[in-house]
Structures are given as C-alpha cells and as structure tokens.
Amino acid sequence: MVRAALAAADAGGLVRRALAAADIEHALRSAAAVDVVAVGKAARPMLLGAVAAAAQVPLRHVAGVSAHLPEAMPASATWHTAAHPVPDDRSVAAARAVLDIAAAAHDRDLLVLLLSGGASALMALPADRISLEDKQRTSRRLLTEGAEIHALNAVRKHLSAIKGGQLAAAAGGAVLTLAVSDVVGDDLSAIGSGPTVPDMTTFADALAGLDRHGGRDGYPAAVVARLTEGATGAIPETPKAGDPRLSRSTARVIGGARTAIDGARAAAQSLGYVVHVIEEPVTGEARRAAHSLIEAASRAVKAPAASDPAHAAEPGDAARTLTVRGRPLCILAAGEMTVRVAGKGKGGRNQECALAMARGLGTVGAAVVAASIGTDGVDGPTDAAGGIVDTTTLARAEAADIGPPERYLEDNNSYVFLDELGDLIRTGPTNTNVGDLQVILVGSW
C-alpha cells in the first residue's frame, strides 16, 4: 500500500499529465521562448517529465535545483545543488540564477516553474540587511521549536527577496507554476514559500511566529528589526492579491496527499480491505498525532459499515472475519507533522509517530499493524522514511531487552528503538514529496 501510494505520487508522471492538458499545451506552443526551472526534492523527475512532454517545443533554459546532483539529466540542463532544510551559500546562488532567468525573459516568453517540497530552503535569497547566517539561525531555531509550515513560511517570505510572489513580480514574461504539494490543504502560497503567487501573510504574521516559537530574544537582531519595521509599514509588503505584477502568473497543484491516499486506497481494496480515510489532515506534534490516529482507528473499527459499504466483506468469509464487525480494515491518513526536539537521540516525525502508536494498538481491536512514512523517503536526519509497529511490538521489545517506547520517545530516539527491532521503513529517496502518510491495518495483513 505504501509502494502504491508512492507510485501514484510519481512526480514525473504528474508533470507529463499536466503538460498534456489542452490549455497548457497551447500556452507552451504560443510562447516565443520557454524556460523550464524545477526546484525541490522532486526536481529531477519533474524536469525530466517536462522535457519529455515538451519534446516539440524549443526550450531556451532548462535548470534544476535540488539537494543532490542527479546522475542522468538532459544535456541542455543546468543543475544547482543547495542545502535542505537550512539554506547555504549554494541556495543563494541557485536563487540568483533562477531570478536571472525570470528577469531576462521578454513579454511573449513563458517561464514554467516546477515546484516540490524543499524548494523554500533550496532557493533562498536574503532580503536587504539580512545575511545568510541570519536566515540560517532563524530557520534552525524555528525548526527546533517545532514551528508548523505556515509559521515557517511567513517568516521565510519576509526575510527573502524571491519568496512570497517576488519571483513572479520580477519576471519579464508570463509564468506558469506546476506544484507537487507537501503542504496540508495544498495552499499554493505555502508550497516552496509561494515564489510566484500572492502572499497572504504579513510582516506582523512573521513577527507573531517568532513570538510563538521561542520569543524574539532568541532570534538574530537583524531579523527582529526587519520584521518589526515591516509590521509598522516602513518596509513594503510582499506582493498581495491584485498586484499587477502577478497578473500573468498562473499556478496549479498537480499532485498532493490525496494523490498518495488514492494510490494506497486502490491497493488496499484490491487486497480485500474495507478502506476508511481520515479526512482531517494529520498535523501538529507527532506524538499527539499518534494518539489521535489510534482514537480514529478505534472509532472506525466500531463502525466499519460506514467506512466503505461498497467494499464490505461477504458474510461467512472466514478469511475476512477478523475485526469486530467481520471485515479487515485499512485506515489511511495524511498530513504534515512536527517534532519538538528535547532529547539528544536520533529519529524523525514519522518514526516518532509510529513508535508513539505502539502502546495504543492493543486498544483498537484485533491484530493491528501501523506505519507512518515521509513520502520523500527521508524522515528527519536519518536514512529511514519512517517506521512500522504492530500488536507484537511491545512484547518483542521486552524480549529483546530494549526497554519501553516512552524512554526512547523522551530522548527523541525512535530510530534506535525501531532499528533494533528491524521495524524501520527504508525506501531511499523517492523523488517526490506529498507529506506524511499513515496506513493502519486491522484484522489481517
């Protein structure tokens, strides 16, 4: 089911299908010149998909920005490697290169910007009087404090010369943005910090973000000064809705969490599971999210008939009579969690979520297995995408003399616990990113 979710969210395929749409194909063929730039964790497959789909359209500039140099790229492509999740000098150089491409375009030209998760850090250009070190320190502090993506982006946009619609405002021609979303709600202004769409946040929002996550005293003086000046109106705001500089910029989301869920749903149904999708996005601190998932799973087990009547098990089917109502159940959820780092261990938000579910699985019903993964294949500073737990996890941990999950959670050390039991999920880089995915199976696997 996890593999099916990742396949459905394949970024290259999503771009190829998007560029085949009649209106986009017409825009490509009508442009005097077309520039294609891909930025983010899915930059390579998105760029390859675009080049393949636009084979009949002469491309002037083809460029990509990601954390790693890809092995195979079109001969005409220029590639920039940069840092994630905290920007570095390479992130600044990449942002300047993309800004130069946009600014050099003429009136009848078209810039196709392909965005995916991670673009905000990979393409970073500090605003006036803000140094890269200021941005780095601010990003690290916000991440450590567990700031959610919207708070992060509000600050990033107001410390930047390219985010929050400023790339489109600087473009000499039309701009088309195609985004693979890793943001809850698929908000285009939050994906990659919205370089080509109106910014709905303000300097005051950014300043409030600092206040909520550690307080102003913990951030660089230049950052606090800029946000404070901006909040008083002394510095111009980022481009807002109705700004004429954005009148020729269009954007659409071509894939997101729902894409992955639909892929997992199809796989589950093909295996005979009744599927229940938790519609509310899984957000907030990973451990609390785990408890909410357990509660939602328990509710779904108690009323499975409401989950997916069209795929109910046949009466008397012994192989399916395993949950409290006689049906094996697959519960799917997605979102974007955070972790508040208090310990010195190793892990990531999905590993913490999985481990935090272990204690509560026994309350759900019959045999249960639960997985939580980052669809980009990278969960925190580890080589794992996430973790998997089941109703035997606690007993296996006790037999292996590992200790209770709570001890590892307190030290943010979920990686070690799950690794000891062989319960880490390692997919390697998936070249896509549509947020976090949770799969809970009740009754059979």
N, C-alpha and C positions, 0 to 999 in steps of 0.2 A: 504493500500500500504506500509505503514511503517512496519506493522507487517510482511508482506510478505517479505520485504527486510531483516528484522532481521532473519526470519526463514531460508532464503536462505543462510545466512552467519553463520548459526549454526556451531560453531567450532568443536564440537564433530563429527558431520556428515561429515564435511570436512576431518577430520583426518581418519575416518573409510574408506572413499572412497580412500584416498591417499594410505593408507597401503594395500589396496586390489590390487593395481597396481602390475603387474607381476614382474617388476624389484625390487620393494621394498620388496615384499613378499619373493623373492629369497634371498635378502640381509639379511633379518631377519632370515631365516631358515639356512643360511650358516654361520652365526656368531657363534663363540664359546660361547659367552655370550652377552646378550643385556641389556643395561642400557637405561631407558627412563626418561627424565627430561623435565618437562613442566614449562615455565616461562612466566608470563604475565597475563593480565586481563582475558584471556580465558584459563588459565592453567587448571582449574578443568575439564571442558568438553573435552578439548584436551587430558588430561591424561586418563580420563575415556574412551574416544573413542579409544585411543591407546591400553589400556589394553584389551578392548573387542575385538578389531581387531586382537590382537596378542595372543589370548587365547591359541593357540597351541605352542607358543614359550616361553620357560622358561625365565623369566625376573630376572636379578640379582638385579639391583637397580631400584626403582620406586620413583621418587621425584617430588615435585611441589613447585613453588614459586609464591605467589600472595599477594595481599594486605589484604586478609581476609582468615581465616581458614574455609575451606569448611566443610559442615556437613557430607556428605557421601563420603567416599573415599575407595579404595581397602585397605584391611587390611595390605598389604605389603608396602603401600606408606608412605614416609616420607615427611612431609609438613613444609615449611618455610614461615612465614608471614614477609612481609617487607613493606617499605613505598613507596608511589607514590603521587605526581610526584617528590618529593625531597627525595633522599635516606637517610636512617638512619643506625644505627648500625646493625639492622636486615638485611638490604640489603647487608652489608659487610659479615655477617655470611652466608647468603644464597649463595653469590658468591663464598666464600671459599669452601662451601660444594659441589657446582657443579663442581668447579675446581678440587677438590679432586677426585670426581667420574671419571672425564675425565682422570686425570693423572694416576689413578690406573689401567686403562684398559690395556689389553695386545694386541699384534699385531692383533690377529684374532677377537677381540671384536668389538662391534658396539655400539656407543652412538647415540640414537635418541633424538634430541633436538627439542622440540615443542615450537615455539616462537609466541607470540602475543603482541599486543600493551601494553606498560608499562614496558616491560622487562628491558629496559635500566636503569630505576631507581630502580627496584626491585632487580636487580642483579648488585651491584656496588662494585668494589674493587679498592680503590685508588692506583695510581702508587707511586713509590718511592718518598719520600719527599713531598707527597701531603696528607693532612689529610682529614678525612671525612668532617670536618667543612668547609675546603676549597672547596670541591666539592658541599656541600650544599649551601654555599653562592653563588657560581658560578651559580648553577642551578637556584636558586631563582632569581638572577639578570637577567639571560638570559630570563627566563620566563616572568618576569615583563616587560622587554624591548620588548617583543613580537617576540623573535627570532623564525624563522621557524625551522622545524625539522632538516634540513640538517646542519644548523649552530650549533644547539644544539648537534647533534651527532658528528660533527667534534671536538668540544671541549671535549665532554664526552670521546670519544675514546682515546684522547691524554692525558687524566688525569687518565686513567684506566689501570689495569693490566689484564683485562678479555675481554674487548670490542675490536672491530676492528680486528677480526681474532685471537685474542690471546688465546681464549678458545680452538679453534681447534688446534692451534700451540702447546698447552700443552697436547693434548690428546694422549694417548698411542695406541689407535686403530683407526678404521675408524669412521667418524662422518656423520650422516645424519640429516639435518635440514629441518623441515617442518614448514612453516611460514604462519600465517594468517596476512595479511598485513593491517596496518593502515597508510601506507606511500603512498603519491602521487607517482604514477609511479611504485609502487611495487619494489622499489630498495632494494634488499636483504642486502646490506651493511648498510642500514639505519634502517631496522626493528630490534628493540632491540639493536641498535648500532652495528649490524653485528658481533657478537662474534665468528662466525665460517666461515666467508667469507673474502676475501681480502678487505683491506681498501683502498678506492680511495682517501681519504682525507689526508692531511699532517699537520704537526705542523704549517706551515705557514697559512694554511686554518683556523685552530683553532684560531690562533692569530688574523687573519683578522676578525673572528667572534666577538671577544671581541671589536675590534675597531668599528665595525658597530653597536654594541648593547651596547652603554653606554660608551665605551672607557676603556682603560686599567686601569686607575686610580681607577675605581670603583670595581675592582676585587682583590682577595687576592694576596699578593705579591708572594707567593709560586707558584700560578697558572701562573701568568705572567712570572715568572722566568723560570719555566719548559717549557712553550710553546716557549719562546724566545730562550732558549738553544736548544730545539729540532729543531727550524727553522734554526739554524746555523749548524746543523748536530752533535752537541755534545751529543745528546741522540738518540739511534736507533729508527727508524721509526716503526710504526705498520706493520704487515705482508702485503705485496702487492701481486698482481697477479704474479704467477710464483714461489712464495715462496714454497720450497719443503715440508715445514711443513704442508702445506694446501693441498697437493696432494691427500690425501684420505678423504677430506671433500667435500661433495656434499650438495646442498641446492636447494629447490624449494618453490615457493609460491603456496599454495593450496587454497587460497581464498583472496578476496580483495574487493575494492569498486565496481568493475564491478559485482561481485557476488551479492551484495546487490541491485544494479541497475537492474540486470536481474530479481531478485525476485519481485521488485516493478513494473517493466515493465509488467510481466505476470499478476499481479493482476490488473493493470490499464486496460490492454487490455481485460481482462475477464469482466470488468465493462463497456466496450464500449468506452473507451477513445482512441483517437489518441495519440501516445506517441512520444515525441521529447526528445532525450537525448543530453544534452550539453556535448560535448566530452572534452572540455577544463576543466581540474580539477579546482575546486573552491579553490583558495588559497589566501594568503595574509590576510590583516586586515578584520575582519568580516563585518564591516560597508561598506567598499568599495566593498566587495564581494556581499553584498546585492544589491547594485546599479547595479552591472554587471549582476546579476541574473534577475533583473527587465528589463534591456535592452534586455537581451537574450529572455526573455518571450515575450516581445513586438514584437521582430523580428519573433519569432515562430508563434505568432498569425496572423501576417500579411501575412505569407506564410505557412499556415498549410498543404497545399497539399504536401510540400516537407518533412514534418515531418515523416509520416508513411503511404504512399499511400495504403499499403496492409490492413490497418485498418480504411479506410475512412468511414464516415457515409453514409448511403444510402440517396439519395435525397428525400426530403419531410418528413424525420423522424423528427417530431416536437420536440420530446424529446431531440434530439441532435442538433437542430438548435439554438445554444446559443452563439457561438463565431462568430467573424466577417465573417468567411467562412462557418459557419453552422456545426461545429464539436466541441464537448467538447474536451479539450486538456489537456494532462498531460505532464508536463515538469519535467525531472529528471536530477539531477546533484549530484556530489560527490567530495570530496576533503578533505583538512585539512586546516582550517583557524586558525588565531591567533587573539589575543586581546591585544592591548596596554593599560595597566591599568593606568588610570589617575585619576579616581574618587575613592570614598570610598563605592560604592554600592555593590550589590550582583548580580551575573549573570555568564554567560559563553559565549563562542564564538557563539554557535548556538542560544542562546536566543538573543544575540546582533544582529545576522544576521536576525533573524525573525522580531524583532522589527524594525530594520532599513529598512525592506522591506515594512512596513505598509504604509508609506506615499506615496510610488510609485505605490501601487497596482492599484489605480484608473486610472493610465495611460495605463494599459495593455490592457484593453478591457472591456469585460462583467464582471460578478461577478467572483472574484478571491479569492482563499484560498491558503496560502503558509505555509509550515512547514520546519523547519530545526532542525535536531537532531544529536546527537552523537550516533553512533551505539553501543557504550558500555553502554549506558543508563545513563551516568554521564557527565554532561556538567558543567565544572568549579567546584568550591566548593559548589555545590548545590545538591538537591535531584531530579532535573529535568534532562531529556535527551535533552530538547530543548524547542521550542515554536512554536505556530501556530498563524497566523494572517490572516485577510481577509478584504474584502472591507467595512466591518462594524466596524472594529477595532477603527478607529478614532472617529466615532460617538458614539460608546459605551463608549469610554474613556471620551469623553466630557460629556456625560450624567451622568457618574459616578464621575465627577469632579476629574479625576485623573491627568489631565494635558497632555501636548503634549509629544510624544515619545522622542523628541530631548532632553528634560530636563533629562530624565532617562538615555539616552544614554551617555550624557556628564558625568554623575556620575557613569557610568558602573553599572547601577541599573536596568537592563532589567528584572531581576527576579521579582522584586516588581511590575512593571507595568503589566507584563503578569499574575502574580498570582492574582492580583486584578480583572482581567477580566476572570479568570478561563481558561487561554489560555496557561498554561504550559503543556508540554507533559512529563508525568512521566511513564516510563516503568519499573523502577527498574533496577538493574544490569542485563545485557543481556548475560553475559559470552561470549561475542565476541567483536571484535573491528576492524572495517574496515574503520574507519574515519568518516567523516561527510556526511550526506545525506540530500538533499533538494528535496521536492516534491511541485510543483506548479500546481494547477488545475484551468483551465479557462473555465467558462461556465456552469459547473454543478458539484455538489457534493451531 
